[in-house]
Amino acid sequence: MTALDIRHYDHHQAADIRQLLLDVYAEVYAEAAKTDPFATVDRFAKGLDGWSRRDGWTCVVGYDQDQSVGYAYGAPLPAGAPWWGGLLTEVPADVVEETGTRTYALSELMVRLPWRKTGTARQLHDALLKDRPEERATLLVDQEHPKVHALYESWGWQTLGDLRPRIPDAPLFHAMLLDLPQH
Ligand SMILES: CC(C)(COP(=O)(O)OP(=O)(O)OC[C@H]1O[C@@H](n2cnc3c(N)ncnc32)[C@H](O)[C@@H]1OP(=O)(O)O)[C@@H](O)C(=O)NCCC(=O)NCCS
């Protein structure tokens, strides 16, 4: 395995990499999609298009000798973000108050099987969040995937509470937060 080449994209390039992102998703979530309607490529494509349409959308794709190995993407939450709408845990109102510049949402992180446990996932995660101007990041992790939850905790993320997005078939998630270094 050679050194990972990480390339950065923004919403202007979303159409160029859309098929690549869908292909990697289809491979990574093939097993899950057999039984979980939330994991189908069609549903994911709708979500991807919604996210990548946003001005602030950013994406990193990892390449190993020009082979795509995984990616991560997200965008800042807008003021009054629906992101927190499905939060089931009571928290002080200011914790979920969004200004449009306060929080970067890490929407997706996935790595193809041969590149798991190689540090690739962490490198993509770090590259996506590096130099972000927001004070914090947030992500949602499926409560049925405790090992992924533990992985994020080992990377410094803290659990805020339970959240079920108001989307059909959405699972119950842990909502997590990570303080971002201030520049
Ligand atoms: C999450 C991910 C990027 C982490 O990659 P990594 O740092 O190389 O770590 P691993 O793949 O070893 O994952 C850590 C553990 O979580 C488990 N895990 C990973 N994804 C999982 C999933 N979707 N469902 C259930 N368990 C999962 C792994 O089996 C592993 O368990 P193990 O230590 O017993 O082998 C990678 O596992 C992945 O792409 N998973 C599928 C997509 C996904 O679930 N993304 C996270 C969305 S919040």
The ligand as a Gaussian input file, in Angstrom:
#p B3LYP/6-31G(d) Opt

LIG

0 1
 C      -16.313000       3.587000       9.967000
 C      -15.062000       3.264000       9.149000
 C      -14.759000       4.418000       8.195000
 C      -13.906000       3.106000      10.167000
 O      -12.785000       2.550000       9.510000
 P      -11.499000       2.076000      10.392000
 O      -11.009000       3.216000      11.201000
 O      -10.573000       1.416000       9.465000
 O      -12.105000       1.104000      11.474000
 P      -12.751000      -0.361000      11.308000
 O      -13.257000      -0.591000       9.923000
 O      -11.839000      -1.357000      11.884000
 O      -14.055000      -0.215000      12.248000
 C      -13.958000      -0.261000      13.678000
 C      -14.904000      -1.371000      14.182000
 O      -16.247000      -0.978000      13.848000
 C      -16.902000      -2.007000      13.121000
 N      -17.754000      -1.393000      12.079000
 C      -17.344000      -0.522000      11.119000
 N      -18.389000      -0.142000      10.355000
 C      -19.463000      -0.801000      10.850000
 C      -20.842000      -0.804000      10.478000
 N      -21.300000      -0.060000       9.463000
 N      -21.677000      -1.590000      11.201000
 C      -21.243000      -2.320000      12.239000
 N      -19.940000      -2.347000      12.647000
 C      -19.067000      -1.590000      11.949000
 C      -15.771000      -2.784000      12.467000
 O      -16.168000      -4.114000      12.169000
 C      -14.685000      -2.718000      13.514000
 O      -14.912000      -3.734000      14.488000
 P      -13.713000      -4.723000      14.923000
 O      -12.721000      -3.841000      15.603000
 O      -14.375000      -5.714000      15.815000
 O      -13.174000      -5.308000      13.646000
 C      -15.226000       1.958000       8.333000
 O      -15.405000       0.871000       9.230000
 C      -16.413000       1.986000       7.390000
 O      -16.299000       2.478000       6.286000
 N      -17.564000       1.414000       7.815000
 C      -18.743000       1.353000       6.961000
 C      -19.373000       2.712000       6.821000
 C      -19.764000       3.309000       8.170000
 O      -20.349000       2.636000       9.021000
 N      -19.412000       4.598000       8.354000
 C      -19.678000       5.303000       9.597000
 C      -20.939000       6.062000       9.518000
 S      -21.182000       6.993000      11.032000

